[in-house]
Amino acid sequence: MAERKAYPLRISPAVLEAVQRWADDDLRSVNAQIEFLLREALRRSGRLKPRPPAEPVEDDG
């Protein structure tokens, strides 16, 4: 798994509540939702390269 770096985040209670509701709707943790939103914003702005496609899994059946 890729290395992760902890980062303390100061966030207003109203924004945190909204992100919590959104995360619940998407079945994610708040942390995962914040990372998802940051990645999407970075990707859309051209500041983050898209992830390479995953290798296909071959079925031996």
N, CA and C atoms as a LAMMPS dump frame, in Angstrom:
ITEM: TIMESTEP
0
ITEM: NUMBER OF ATOMS
183
ITEM: BOX BOUNDS ff ff ff
-5.0000000000000000e+02 5.0000000000000000e+02
-5.0000000000000000e+02 5.0000000000000000e+02
-5.0000000000000000e+02 5.0000000000000000e+02
ITEM: ATOMS id mol type element x y z
1 1 1 N 0.841 -1.183 0
2 1 2 C 0 0 0
3 1 3 C 0.879 1.237 0
4 2 1 N 0.416 2.286 -0.618
5 2 2 C 1.179 3.52 -0.701
6 2 3 C 1.339 4.151 0.682
7 3 1 N 2.45 4.819 0.863
8 3 2 C 2.724 5.482 2.126
9 3 3 C 1.754 6.645 2.303
10 4 1 N 1.286 6.852 3.51
11 4 2 C 0.376 7.948 3.84
12 4 3 C 1.063 8.875 4.82
13 5 1 N 0.716 10.149 4.745
14 5 2 C 1.259 11.128 5.671
15 5 3 C 0.108 11.749 6.448
16 6 1 N 0.219 11.757 7.759
17 6 2 C -0.805 12.366 8.604
18 6 3 C -0.684 13.882 8.51
19 7 1 N -1.837 14.552 8.508
20 7 2 C -1.847 16.007 8.426
21 7 3 C -3.024 16.516 9.245
22 8 1 N -2.749 17.324 10.285
23 8 2 C -3.865 17.869 11.069
24 8 3 C -4.62 18.908 10.236
25 9 1 N -5.925 18.891 10.323
26 9 2 C -6.75 19.782 9.51
27 9 3 C -7.691 20.559 10.411
28 10 1 N -7.68 21.865 10.278
29 10 2 C -8.645 22.702 10.989
30 10 3 C -9.788 22.957 10.02
31 11 1 N -11.003 22.68 10.465
32 11 2 C -12.158 22.781 9.586
33 11 3 C -13.355 23.253 10.42
34 12 1 N -14.192 24.073 9.819
35 12 2 C -15.343 24.587 10.562
36 12 3 C -16.333 23.459 10.83
37 13 1 N -17.048 23.536 11.93
38 13 2 C -18.026 22.499 12.241
39 13 3 C -19.083 22.311 11.145
40 14 1 N -19.522 23.383 10.528
41 14 2 C -20.545 23.275 9.479
42 14 3 C -20.015 22.522 8.268
43 15 1 N -18.772 22.808 7.872
44 15 2 C -18.175 22.114 6.727
45 15 3 C -17.948 20.647 7.078
46 16 1 N -17.481 20.383 8.283
47 16 2 C -17.254 19.004 8.704
48 16 3 C -18.562 18.209 8.71
49 17 1 N -19.638 18.807 9.196
50 17 2 C -20.939 18.133 9.191
51 17 3 C -21.393 17.822 7.77
52 18 1 N -21.212 18.773 6.865
53 18 2 C -21.609 18.554 5.473
54 18 3 C -20.778 17.444 4.837
55 19 1 N -19.477 17.433 5.099
56 19 2 C -18.611 16.383 4.559
57 19 3 C -18.978 15.037 5.178
58 20 1 N -19.33 15.025 6.452
59 20 2 C -19.74 13.777 7.105
60 20 3 C -21 13.209 6.458
61 21 1 N -21.981 14.065 6.185
62 21 2 C -23.21 13.6 5.532
63 21 3 C -22.902 13.05 4.142
64 22 1 N -22.04 13.748 3.399
65 22 2 C -21.668 13.321 2.055
66 22 3 C -20.916 11.985 2.111
67 23 1 N -20.001 11.878 3.057
68 23 2 C -19.247 10.636 3.223
69 23 3 C -20.188 9.485 3.557
70 24 1 N -21.147 9.741 4.43
71 24 2 C -22.126 8.7 4.779
72 24 3 C -22.903 8.267 3.536
73 25 1 N -23.314 9.218 2.719
74 25 2 C -24.045 8.897 1.489
75 25 3 C -23.214 8.047 0.54
76 26 1 N -21.908 8.3 0.492
77 26 2 C -21.006 7.582 -0.414
78 26 3 C -20.339 6.366 0.24
79 27 1 N -20.759 6.058 1.477
80 27 2 C -20.205 4.924 2.234
81 27 3 C -18.687 5.018 2.391
82 28 1 N -18.221 6.217 2.708
83 28 2 C -16.794 6.462 2.954
84 28 3 C -16.626 7.048 4.348
85 29 1 N -15.404 6.975 4.855
86 29 2 C -15.078 7.701 6.082
87 29 3 C -14.909 9.178 5.713
88 30 1 N -14.95 10.03 6.719
89 30 2 C -14.731 11.459 6.465
90 30 3 C -13.348 11.66 5.861
91 31 1 N -12.343 10.967 6.394
92 31 2 C -10.987 11.104 5.883
93 31 3 C -10.918 10.707 4.401
94 32 1 N -11.523 9.572 4.06
95 32 2 C -11.521 9.123 2.667
96 32 3 C -12.276 10.103 1.774
97 33 1 N -13.362 10.68 2.285
98 33 2 C -14.138 11.642 1.494
99 33 3 C -13.33 12.903 1.227
100 34 1 N -12.642 13.395 2.239
101 34 2 C -11.815 14.596 2.059
102 34 3 C -10.715 14.318 1.045
103 35 1 N -10.062 13.17 1.143
104 35 2 C -9.013 12.831 0.175
105 35 3 C -9.597 12.701 -1.233
106 36 1 N -10.768 12.074 -1.359
107 36 2 C -11.441 11.945 -2.65
108 36 3 C -11.726 13.329 -3.245
109 37 1 N -12.267 14.227 -2.441
110 37 2 C -12.599 15.567 -2.926
111 37 3 C -11.348 16.34 -3.342
112 38 1 N -10.288 16.219 -2.559
113 38 2 C -9.032 16.886 -2.911
114 38 3 C -8.453 16.333 -4.206
115 39 1 N -8.459 15.004 -4.348
116 39 2 C -7.944 14.39 -5.583
117 39 3 C -8.74 14.834 -6.803
118 40 1 N -10.065 14.841 -6.672
119 40 2 C -10.916 15.257 -7.79
120 40 3 C -10.639 16.71 -8.177
121 41 1 N -10.533 17.584 -7.189
122 41 2 C -10.253 18.996 -7.467
123 41 3 C -8.89 19.152 -8.133
124 42 1 N -7.891 18.426 -7.647
125 42 2 C -6.553 18.497 -8.234
126 42 3 C -6.536 17.944 -9.657
127 43 1 N -7.241 16.836 -9.875
128 43 2 C -7.302 16.237 -11.204
129 43 3 C -7.988 17.186 -12.188
130 44 1 N -9.113 17.755 -11.78
131 44 2 C -9.87 18.661 -12.662
132 44 3 C -9.08 19.92 -13.009
133 45 1 N -8.24 20.357 -12.085
134 45 2 C -7.453 21.567 -12.339
135 45 3 C -6.162 21.27 -13.098
136 46 1 N -5.912 19.981 -13.371
137 46 2 C -4.701 19.607 -14.086
138 46 3 C -3.457 19.574 -13.226
139 47 1 N -3.62 19.579 -11.929
140 47 2 C -2.472 19.593 -11.021
141 47 3 C -2.093 18.209 -10.517
142 48 1 N -2.892 17.189 -10.87
143 48 2 C -2.602 15.824 -10.466
144 48 3 C -2.858 14.93 -11.658
145 49 1 N -1.852 14.149 -12.002
146 49 2 C -2.018 13.235 -13.13
147 49 3 C -3.003 12.14 -12.756
148 50 1 N -3.808 11.682 -13.714
149 50 2 C -4.726 10.581 -13.404
150 50 3 C -3.953 9.321 -13.057
151 51 1 N -4.564 8.479 -12.247
152 51 2 C -3.936 7.208 -11.882
153 51 3 C -3.866 6.324 -13.114
154 52 1 N -2.797 5.553 -13.234
155 52 2 C -2.736 4.614 -14.355
156 52 3 C -3.807 3.549 -14.177
157 53 1 N -4.35 3.014 -15.276
158 53 2 C -5.381 1.976 -15.135
159 53 3 C -4.833 0.754 -14.427
160 54 1 N -5.692 0.106 -13.683
161 54 2 C -5.286 -1.111 -12.957
162 54 3 C -5.035 -2.232 -13.94
163 55 1 N -4.118 -3.1 -13.579
164 55 2 C -3.836 -4.273 -14.408
165 55 3 C -5.052 -5.18 -14.4
166 56 1 N -5.463 -5.691 -15.567
167 56 2 C -6.61 -6.617 -15.563
168 56 3 C -6.251 -7.924 -14.863
169 57 1 N -7.225 -8.463 -14.17
170 57 2 C -7.038 -9.732 -13.476
171 57 3 C -7.489 -10.841 -14.392
172 58 1 N -6.586 -11.799 -14.642
173 58 2 C -6.928 -12.899 -15.526
174 58 3 C -7.652 -13.98 -14.742
175 59 1 N -8.682 -14.522 -15.341
176 59 2 C -9.465 -15.574 -14.716
177 59 3 C -8.921 -16.915 -15.199
178 60 1 N -8.537 -17.767 -14.259
179 60 2 C -7.976 -19.081 -14.623
180 60 3 C -9.07 -20.108 -14.896
181 61 1 N -10.342 -19.683 -14.827
182 61 2 C -11.449 -20.623 -14.961
183 61 3 C -11.752 -20.939 -16.332
